[in-house]
Amino acid sequence: MTGDLETLFGIDAPIVLGPFGGMSSIPLTASISEAGGLGSFGLYGYPGERIRETAAALRAATGRPFALNLWLPTGDEVEPGDTDLARARAAIAPLLGAAGVAPPPLPESFLPPLDEQLDAVWDAAPAALSVVFGVPAAETVAEAHRRGIRVVGTATSVAEAVALAAGGVDAIVASGAEAAGHRVSFLRRAEESLVGTVALVPQVVDAVDVPVIAAGGIADRRGVAAAFALGAAGVQVGSAFLRTRQSAASEAHRTALRAAADTDTVLTRAMSGRLARGIPNRAVRAIEEADAVAPFPAQNWLTAVFRAAAPNDADLISMWAGQAAGLSRSEDAEEVFAELAAGIPARPH
Ligand SMILES: Cc1cc2nc3c(=O)[nH]c(=O)nc-3n(C[C@H](O)[C@H](O)[C@H](O)COP(=O)(O)O)c2cc1C
């Protein structure tokens, strides 16, 4: 069944800006909300205080609905001290050298606790809380609903979508393997959950009775029209917005996104310890050649040291990109939005 995302979120057009954990920007999120879509902001790794600051900045930038996005713990995250990082540290040593930084001491924890993040999200009162890497706890869904916040889950397979629907989410992002960034699979290994968008969306639509938002490889009006033909109620778009001037991606990253051909991306665990799609660079190749990737989130913390020290170095940053990154033609978020909106079929009101 499809449903009406406009009514669900209080928006004008069923176009969702994908959240970018670690790379979302207030101007981009606000511009999509202002255009009538649902701007999302990725809160990966944000402690409560930073979430409150971010929400205040978003509120100052737009009075329209927006979504906040969290990564749910899957239970296999390592804590500092759990794992011997010697081999992974050796593999990144030349990259630290290239960025001109020294290896840092281990932090007390790699990630803030989910409860702290959720408390801040409740205070922020977004139109929607979207989550990846699992089914939100029943108490989380109930608390969100008590506060009038819609809950959106993310599935990379039909089984994950069914689990999310059973968990009471209000809408499901069906994320095909074309998509940029992490494969957010939680029932099977990400490598075993690489269903493409055209195969995934209609099978999810048939399996659940909440609205389905198609994600992965959608970058222009043709992709939007195709998503609706497959039964989606809307689309979530990442790469095409990430390459615009309103995004927080560095100039080096945006240049690579613009130039990306369909075959230019790979799935790799090198940068974070979890499988993600991006354009391979010196960092990815060096870590893969060394075959020394620490488990998530330790690897993400390790690579963050050289990434943060060289934020505009195409050799050293995470160049997350989807298979259709090069399809979009515009560097302006509102133009991209208008192009996407042109693919929404006329529907009865
Ligand atoms: C840099 C980057 C970071 C991302 N981080 C998140 C995230 O934290 N949470 C999430 O739900 N999706 C995340 N995504 C996925 C996007 O929100 C979106 O679903 C995806 O890019 C859609 O595929 P496309 O790039 O082919 O349009 C990220 C994507 C990118 C490019």
The ligand as a Tripos MOL2 file, in Angstrom:
@<TRIPOS>MOLECULE
LIG
   31    33     1     0     0
SMALL
NO_CHARGES

@<TRIPOS>ATOM
      1 C1         27.8240   11.1810    3.0640 C.3       1 LIG1
      2 C2         26.6000   10.3540    3.2830 C.ar      1 LIG1
      3 C3         26.1900   10.0620    4.5750 C.ar      1 LIG1
      4 C4         25.0110    9.3420    4.8040 C.ar      1 LIG1
      5 N1         24.6350    9.1190    6.0940 N.ar      1 LIG1
      6 C5         23.4060    8.5720    6.3380 C.ar      1 LIG1
      7 C6         22.9350    8.4840    7.6780 C.ar      1 LIG1
      8 O1         23.6120    8.8630    8.6380 O.2       1 LIG1
      9 N2         21.7020    7.9690    7.8550 N.ar      1 LIG1
     10 C7         20.9160    7.5460    6.8030 C.ar      1 LIG1
     11 O2         19.7820    7.1410    7.0290 O.2       1 LIG1
     12 N3         21.3770    7.5920    5.5270 N.ar      1 LIG1
     13 C8         22.5820    8.1080    5.2740 C.ar      1 LIG1
     14 N4         23.0330    8.2140    3.9770 N.ar      1 LIG1
     15 C9         22.1750    7.7430    2.8700 C.3       1 LIG1
     16 C10        21.3610    8.9110    2.2650 C.3       1 LIG1
     17 O3         20.5920    9.5390    3.2540 O.3       1 LIG1
     18 C11        20.4450    8.4420    1.1390 C.3       1 LIG1
     19 O4         19.5150    7.4850    1.5770 O.3       1 LIG1
     20 C12        21.2140    7.8660   -0.0350 C.3       1 LIG1
     21 O5         22.2710    8.7300   -0.3960 O.3       1 LIG1
     22 C13        20.2810    7.6630   -1.2330 C.3       1 LIG1
     23 O6         20.9630    7.1590   -2.3440 O.3       1 LIG1
     24 P1         21.5430    8.1000   -3.5360 P.3       1 LIG1
     25 O7         22.8060    8.6700   -3.0250 O.co2     1 LIG1
     26 O8         21.7210    7.1680   -4.6660 O.co2     1 LIG1
     27 O9         20.5080    9.1810   -3.7930 O.co2     1 LIG1
     28 C14        24.2280    8.8810    3.7170 C.ar      1 LIG1
     29 C15        24.6610    9.1480    2.4060 C.ar      1 LIG1
     30 C16        25.8170    9.8800    2.1910 C.ar      1 LIG1
     31 C17        26.2030   10.2100    0.7830 C.3       1 LIG1
@<TRIPOS>BOND
     1     1     2 1
     2     2     3 ar
     3     2    30 ar
     4     3     4 ar
     5     4     5 ar
     6     4    28 ar
     7     5     6 ar
     8     6     7 ar
     9     6    13 1
    10     7     8 2
    11     7     9 ar
    12     9    10 ar
    13    10    11 2
    14    10    12 ar
    15    12    13 ar
    16    13    14 ar
    17    14    15 1
    18    14    28 ar
    19    15    16 1
    20    16    17 1
    21    16    18 1
    22    18    19 1
    23    18    20 1
    24    20    21 1
    25    20    22 1
    26    22    23 1
    27    23    24 1
    28    24    25 2
    29    24    26 1
    30    24    27 1
    31    28    29 ar
    32    29    30 ar
    33    30    31 1
@<TRIPOS>SUBSTRUCTURE
     1 LIG1         1 GROUP 0 **** ****
